[in-house]
């Protein structure tokens, strides 16, 4: 059930990539991946670094995150984007109470970060102007 899916936080881009690709890289179970991380084998460099810099409680959370991810009970947050149209005076597309607007600067009071699907729902042509939001 998607309502019960936990959002994984505090994972770097490299750690996230390794976890997302772990199954394709031969780690067919969460336990195989955890063993690979502890043994610092081949593919697990970022995850091993995370494991060895954390304390016991953080490592327990990391293991829980991995198991939940493998079981479908956890996922990473979706990438958010700004829609920025270059070379116009009001380059940012935002959602206001009364609809979509172009504004000069990003500021509170507007929805300014969109998922890929939200942008496509507005108009798929805006995807060429999608700029990833860096956290």
RODO-2510 file (C-alpha; in nm, 4 decimals, decimal comma):
residues 135
     n   res          X          Y          Z
     1     x     0,0000     0,0000     0,0000
     2     x     0,1558     0,3291    -0,1105
     3     x     0,0290     0,5213     0,1938
     4     x     0,2580     0,3176     0,4161
     5     x     0,5716     0,3857     0,2120
     6     x     0,8373     0,5662     0,4103
     7     x     1,0470     0,8395     0,2458
     8     x     1,4215     0,7806     0,2814
     9     x     1,6159     1,0891     0,3860
    10     x     1,9807     1,1794     0,4463
    11     x     2,1197     0,9705     0,1628
    12     x     2,3729     1,1274    -0,0753
    13     x     2,3253     1,1083    -0,4505
    14     x     2,5934     0,8362    -0,4793
    15     x     2,4502     0,6318    -0,1891
    16     x     2,1023     0,6542    -0,3390
    17     x     2,2292     0,5482    -0,6819
    18     x     2,4084     0,2449    -0,5392
    19     x     2,0992     0,1343    -0,3462
    20     x     1,8690     0,1872    -0,6444
    21     x     2,1008    -0,0131    -0,8707
    22     x     2,2070    -0,2788    -0,6165
    23     x     1,9719    -0,5503    -0,7389
    24     x     2,0885    -0,5045    -1,0991
    25     x     2,4470    -0,5347    -0,9732
    26     x     2,3978    -0,8801    -0,8245
    27     x     2,2717    -0,8024    -0,4748
    28     x     1,9482    -0,9988    -0,5018
    29     x     1,8465    -0,9496    -0,1402
    30     x     1,8800    -0,6832     0,1249
    31     x     2,0995    -0,9163     0,3291
    32     x     2,3352    -0,9746     0,0354
    33     x     2,3719    -0,5995    -0,0053
    34     x     2,4299    -0,5416     0,3675
    35     x     2,6953    -0,8160     0,3650
    36     x     2,8555    -0,6528     0,0589
    37     x     2,8606    -0,3152     0,2327
    38     x     3,0253    -0,4571     0,5444
    39     x     3,2819    -0,6438     0,3344
    40     x     3,3337    -0,3340     0,1135
    41     x     3,3099    -0,5388    -0,2057
    42     x     3,3091    -0,4029    -0,5582
    43     x     3,0029    -0,1972    -0,6113
    44     x     2,9357    -0,0717    -0,2567
    45     x     3,1896     0,2111    -0,2193
    46     x     2,9513     0,4957    -0,1270
    47     x     2,7378     0,2677     0,0907
    48     x     3,0472     0,1321     0,2662
    49     x     3,1664     0,4862     0,3358
    50     x     2,8230     0,5658     0,4828
    51     x     2,8369     0,2519     0,6980
    52     x     3,1865     0,3168     0,8335
    53     x     3,1286     0,6850     0,9168
    54     x     2,8014     0,6283     1,1029
    55     x     2,7512     0,5119     1,4598
    56     x     2,5640     0,1968     1,5629
    57     x     2,2198     0,3591     1,5720
    58     x     2,2724     0,5151     1,2294
    59     x     2,3925     0,1806     1,0921
    60     x     2,0812     0,0128     1,2293
    61     x     1,8712     0,2781     1,0539
    62     x     2,0691     0,2260     0,7342
    63     x     1,9997    -0,1492     0,7484
    64     x     1,6283    -0,0822     0,8111
    65     x     1,6223     0,1590     0,5161
    66     x     1,7823    -0,1019     0,2890
    67     x     1,5432    -0,3782     0,3966
    68     x     1,2407    -0,1499     0,3613
    69     x     1,3608    -0,0310     0,0192
    70     x     1,4035    -0,3901    -0,1028
    71     x     1,0591    -0,4848     0,0327
    72     x     0,8894    -0,1819    -0,1249
    73     x     0,8122    -0,0220     0,2111
    74     x     1,0437     0,2781     0,1546
    75     x     1,1415     0,4961    -0,1378
    76     x     1,3453     0,8031    -0,2119
    77     x     1,1678     1,1342    -0,2590
    78     x     1,0935     1,2295    -0,6171
    79     x     1,3276     1,4780    -0,7817
    80     x     1,1765     1,8255    -0,7854
    81     x     1,2311     2,0820    -1,0589
    82     x     1,1923     2,4521    -1,1191
    83     x     1,0562     2,5467    -1,4597
    84     x     1,2866     2,8264    -1,5759
    85     x     1,2413     2,9700    -1,9209
    86     x     1,5598     3,1530    -2,0211
    87     x     1,5779     3,4870    -2,1978
    88     x     1,2460     3,6298    -2,0824
    89     x     1,1809     3,8891    -1,8128
    90     x     0,9641     3,6577    -1,6002
    91     x     1,1381     3,3225    -1,6331
    92     x     0,9905     3,1090    -1,3523
    93     x     0,6684     2,9159    -1,3909
    94     x     0,4823     2,8954    -1,0588
    95     x     0,1415     2,7853    -0,9433
    96     x    -0,0631     3,0491    -0,7629
    97     x    -0,4110     3,0203    -0,6145
    98     x    -0,5668     3,1335    -0,9409
    99     x    -0,3542     2,9214    -1,1769
   100     x    -0,0139     2,9178    -1,3396
   101     x     0,1922     3,2375    -1,3637
   102     x     0,5338     3,3486    -1,4810
   103     x     0,7285     3,5432    -1,2179
   104     x     1,0628     3,7190    -1,2127
   105     x     1,1852     3,5715    -0,8798
   106     x     1,1011     3,2671    -0,6727
   107     x     0,9358     3,3583    -0,3434
   108     x     0,7036     3,2073    -0,0873
   109     x     0,3327     3,1983    -0,1536
   110     x     0,3655     3,0072    -0,4790
   111     x     0,4225     2,6452    -0,5619
   112     x     0,7535     2,6648    -0,7432
   113     x     0,8900     2,3082    -0,7234
   114     x     0,7306     2,0398    -0,9385
   115     x     0,7858     1,6690    -0,9980
   116     x     0,8440     1,5500    -1,3529
   117     x     0,4871     1,4205    -1,3709
   118     x     0,3430     1,7500    -1,2454
   119     x     0,5310     1,9372    -1,5187
   120     x     0,4090     1,6934    -1,7829
   121     x     0,0534     1,7342    -1,6532
   122     x     0,0817     2,1130    -1,6978
   123     x     0,2363     2,0800    -2,0440
   124     x     0,4990     1,8233    -2,1510
   125     x     0,6800     2,0900    -2,3548
   126     x     0,7903     2,2529    -2,0280
   127     x     1,0208     1,9577    -1,9499
   128     x     1,2945     2,1151    -2,1640
   129     x     1,2966     2,4029    -1,9129
   130     x     1,3087     2,1794    -1,6016
   131     x     1,6015     2,2611    -1,3720
   132     x     1,6645     2,0148    -1,0849
   133     x     1,6186     2,1553    -0,7367
   134     x     1,9339     2,0882    -0,5393
   135     x     1,8872     2,0180    -0,1688
***
